[in-house]
Amino acid sequence: MLASLSFLVLLVCHFHGLSHAAVPATAGGGDGQFVYNGFAGAGLDLDGMAVVEPDGKLMLTNVTSQLKGHVFHPAPLRFHDRAPAPTQNSTARSFSTTFVFAIAAEYVTVSGNGLAFFVTPSKNLSAASPSQFLGLFNNENNGNASNHVLAVELDTILNPEFRDINSNHVGVDVNGLVSVAAEPAGYYADDTGVFKNLSLYSGDAMQVWVDYDGQ
């Protein structure tokens, strides 16, 4: 499997459904909002191949094959509120985030398997496989409802076993890598409304917005 460099300028969050919300020293407020302008000294929890470079960029992987890297917000954030009474439904909190990333492929015409922004109840992903599993799942637990993982994948390989729509797409994953929704990577031009394709592994910096409506 080919490797690629992945630079991420935000981070992955982990959550506990009933835990307290916590905000790091670099945050902008006490309501769960935070901003990172570079990651040097940010106190992130790094795992696997992930490193913060001297200039503040976060590198998730290098060109070594079959390895994975994760980075986590250092304290849990509450994404789920317990219902006040047993007969009432609990509610999920809405959230919004934006980040800039670049995937620098080792070869011009083919990339590694991309990266994902995800929300998970645990930082322990030691059992997750690299490559097409994106460091999130493995062949045994992929698709299990007990995973409690929400992910937005930036996928650069077509994996038929996951019903990928193509080799350059954005997908929303719930507990597994068969996306509940997926679209080709790109954007709509403001002036014409025409869809413009983007190559996720071009090495260019790209900005992503993720908005979740808890209602």
C-alpha positions in Angstrom: 0.0 0.0 0.0 1.3 3.4 -0.9 1.9 5.9 1.8 1.2 9.6 1.9 1.9 12.5 4.2 -1.1 14.0 5.9 -1.0 17.4 7.4 -4.0 18.4 9.6 -4.6 21.8 11.1 -7.3 20.9 13.4 -7.7 17.8 15.5 -9.8 14.8 16.3 -12.1 15.0 19.4 -13.0 12.3 21.8 -16.1 12.4 24.0 -17.7 10.8 27.0 -21.5 10.9 26.7 -22.0 12.0 30.3 -18.7 13.7 31.1 -17.9 17.3 31.8 -17.0 19.6 28.9 -13.4 20.8 29.1 -11.6 23.5 27.2 -7.8 23.8 26.8 -5.8 26.9 27.6 -5.8 27.8 23.9 -9.6 27.9 23.7 -11.7 30.9 23.0 -14.3 30.4 25.7 -15.8 28.2 28.4 -18.6 26.8 26.3 -16.7 24.2 24.4 -15.2 26.5 21.8 -11.5 26.3 21.0 -9.1 27.5 18.3 -5.6 26.3 17.5 -3.4 28.5 15.4 -0.7 26.0 14.9 -0.1 23.1 17.3 3.3 23.7 18.9 2.8 23.7 22.6 -0.9 22.9 22.3 -0.7 19.9 24.5 -2.5 17.5 22.1 -2.6 13.8 22.8 -0.6 12.2 19.9 -0.7 8.6 19.0 1.2 6.4 16.5 3.1 8.3 13.8 1.5 11.7 14.6 4.0 14.4 15.4 3.9 18.2 15.7 6.6 19.7 13.6 8.8 22.7 14.8 6.8 25.1 12.7 3.5 24.0 14.3 2.1 21.8 11.6 0.6 18.5 12.6 1.8 15.5 10.6 -0.3 12.4 11.0 1.8 10.0 9.0 4.9 9.9 6.9 5.8 7.8 3.8 6.1 4.6 5.8 3.5 2.0 4.7 0.9 0.3 6.9 1.2 2.7 9.9 -1.3 5.1 11.4 -1.4 8.3 13.4 -4.0 9.9 15.6 -4.3 13.2 17.4 -6.9 13.9 20.1 -8.2 17.0 21.9 -6.6 16.5 25.4 -9.9 16.6 27.4 -13.3 15.1 26.7 -16.1 17.2 25.3 -19.7 16.5 26.0 -21.6 15.8 22.8 -24.6 14.0 24.4 -26.9 15.2 27.1 -28.8 12.8 29.4 -32.6 13.1 29.3 -34.0 14.6 32.5 -36.5 11.7 32.9 -36.3 8.0 31.8 -39.2 8.5 29.4 -37.6 11.3 27.5 -35.1 10.9 24.7 -31.6 12.2 25.2 -30.3 14.8 22.8 -27.1 15.2 20.9 -25.4 18.6 20.8 -24.9 20.4 17.6 -21.3 21.3 16.7 -19.3 23.0 14.0 -15.7 22.9 13.1 -13.3 23.9 10.3 -9.8 22.8 9.6 -7.2 23.0 6.9 -5.4 19.8 5.6 -3.1 18.7 2.9 -2.4 15.1 1.7 1.0 15.0 0.0 1.2 11.7 -1.9 4.4 9.8 -2.5 3.4 9.4 -6.2 1.6 11.8 -8.5 -1.1 9.5 -9.7 -2.0 7.5 -6.6 -2.2 8.1 -2.9 -2.5 6.4 0.4 -5.9 6.0 2.0 -6.7 9.5 3.2 -7.6 10.7 6.6 -10.7 11.3 8.8 -12.1 13.8 11.3 -13.8 11.7 14.0 -15.6 11.7 17.3 -15.0 8.7 19.5 -15.7 7.7 23.2 -12.1 6.4 23.6 -8.6 7.4 22.7 -7.6 3.8 22.6 -7.5 2.8 18.9 -4.7 0.4 19.2 -6.8 -2.4 17.7 -7.7 -0.3 14.6 -6.0 -1.2 11.3 -4.2 1.3 9.0 -4.7 1.5 5.3 -8.3 1.3 4.1 -9.5 1.2 7.7 -8.1 4.7 8.3 -6.9 3.8 11.7 -10.5 3.7 13.0 -11.7 0.2 12.7 -10.6 -3.3 11.8 -12.0 -6.2 9.9 -13.7 -7.6 12.9 -15.4 -4.6 14.4 -16.1 -2.5 11.2 -19.8 -1.7 11.2 -20.5 -2.7 14.9 -23.1 -0.4 16.6 -21.0 -0.7 19.8 -18.2 1.4 18.2 -20.0 4.7 18.8 -17.8 6.5 16.3 -18.8 9.3 14.0 -16.3 10.2 11.2 -16.0 12.4 8.2 -13.6 10.6 5.8 -11.5 12.3 3.2 -10.9 9.1 1.1 -8.4 8.8 -1.7 -8.8 5.1 -2.5 -11.7 3.2 -4.0 -12.5 0.3 -1.7 -15.3 -1.8 -3.2 -15.8 -3.7 0.1 -16.9 -0.3 1.6 -19.1 0.6 -1.4 -17.0 3.7 -2.1 -18.4 5.9 -4.8 -14.9 6.7 -6.3 -11.3 7.2 -5.3 -11.7 10.9 -4.4 -14.6 11.5 -2.1 -15.9 12.8 1.2 -18.0 10.4 3.3 -19.9 10.4 6.5 -19.3 7.3 8.5 -21.2 5.9 11.5 -19.6 3.0 13.3 -18.0 1.7 10.1 -16.5 2.6 6.7 -19.6 2.0 4.6 -20.6 5.7 4.4 -24.2 6.7 5.2 -23.6 9.6 2.8 -20.8 10.4 0.3 -20.1 12.9 -2.4 -17.2 13.5 -4.8 -14.6 15.9 -3.4 -15.1 19.4 -4.6 -17.0 22.7 -4.1 -19.6 24.8 -5.9 -18.2 28.1 -7.4 -19.8 31.2 -5.8 -20.1 33.0 -9.1 -21.5 30.3 -11.4 -22.7 27.6 -9.1 -20.7 25.0 -11.1 -19.3 22.1 -9.2 -15.5 22.1 -9.2 -13.6 18.9 -8.5 -10.7 18.8 -6.1 -8.0 16.2 -5.8 -7.7 15.4 -2.1 -4.1 14.1 -2.5 -2.8 17.0 -4.7 -0.7 18.3 -1.8 -2.6 21.6 -1.8 -3.9 23.0 1.4 -7.7 22.7 1.5 -10.3 23.9 4.1 -13.1 21.6 5.4 -16.2 22.6 7.3 -18.0 20.0 9.4 -21.4 21.0 10.8 -23.6 18.6 12.8 -27.2 19.4 13.6 -28.2 17.7 16.8 -31.9 18.3 16.1 
